[in-house]
Amino acid sequence: MIVLADYLMVSAALLVIGATGLFLHRKNLIILLMCLELILLAVNTNFIAFSRFLDNALGEVFVFFVLTVAASEAAIGLAIVVLVFRTRKTIDVEALNSLKG
């Protein structure tokens, strides 16, 4: 039987992989978006695990909201990356310093 600690270890591993990717690969926007998706997946795993083991459906409701935000973030983020690539011919974060406010 799978216990709560197993889910939490998988979630912690996803969070560490996502956070490590954010800190190590700061040059590529697509990798940054994928690392954010991994972090959101870790949060969803925690919500589902605690919802299952506490017999409360509230965590599963939050997962739907987080999935909605993640899907919109991925779609809008990818559209912005495509538009920036069309105008700048690069998705290197260091080369995009003219986007500063």
Buried (B, 14 or more C-beta within 10 A) or exposed (E): EEEEEEBBEBBEEBBEBBBEBBEEBEEBBEBBBBBBBBBBBBBBBBBBBBBBEEEEEEBEEBBEEBEEEBEEBBEEBEEEBEEBEEEEEEBEBEEEEEEEE
